[in-house]
Amino acid sequence: MIISPGYGYEPEDIAEAGMDVTLQYIAGAPGHAVSGGISGLLNNQWVVAIGTGLIVAALVWWFKWN
């Protein structure tokens, strides 16, 4: 056993050793930072799949591939 002037390693000692900084780093509920609008639309898998298909179709038409 080591005797020290500091706090121990038990959960109650750790809880008393510092201050609660949760509110400084977590502003809301899980998923609160998910943005809507254009960013949300561009991250939708259906929009990405259809957009990729349209780009490939445009390239095929542009280079006249059959």
RANORSUL-V163440 format. One record per residue. N is the residue number from 0. RES is the residue in one small letter. SS is DSSP state (A for helix, B for strand, O for the rest). D_FIRST is the distance of its C-alpha to the first C-alpha in Angstrom with 2 decimals. Layout:
N_RES_SS_D_FIRST, N_RES_SS_D_FIRST
//
This chain:
0_m_O_0.00, 1_i_O_3.79, 2_i_O_6.52, 3_s_O_9.65, 4_p_O_13.14, 5_g_O_13.73, 6_y_O_13.67, 7_g_O_11.21, 8_y_O_12.33, 9_e_O_13.92, 10_p_A_17.74, 11_e_A_18.41, 12_d_A_16.13, 13_i_A_17.90, 14_a_A_21.22, 15_e_A_20.86, 16_a_A_19.84, 17_g_O_23.33, 18_m_O_26.90, 19_d_O_28.85, 20_v_O_31.07, 21_t_A_32.61, 22_l_A_36.05, 23_q_A_36.16, 24_y_A_36.01, 25_i_O_37.45, 26_a_O_40.83, 27_g_O_42.08, 28_a_O_41.97, 29_p_O_41.47, 30_g_O_44.56, 31_h_O_45.63, 32_a_O_45.99, 33_v_O_48.51, 34_s_O_51.72, 35_g_O_55.15, 36_g_A_58.52, 37_i_A_59.31, 38_s_A_55.75, 39_g_A_55.36, 40_l_A_58.78, 41_l_A_58.17, 42_n_O_54.95, 43_n_O_56.83, 44_q_A_57.30, 45_w_A_60.89, 46_v_A_61.91, 47_v_A_60.42, 48_a_A_62.20, 49_i_A_65.54, 50_g_A_65.29, 51_t_A_64.58, 52_g_A_67.57, 53_l_A_69.79, 54_i_A_68.74, 55_v_A_69.46, 56_a_A_72.80, 57_a_A_73.71, 58_l_A_72.92, 59_v_A_75.05, 60_w_A_77.87, 61_w_A_77.51, 62_f_A_77.68, 63_k_O_80.21, 64_w_O_78.37, 65_n_O_79.78
//
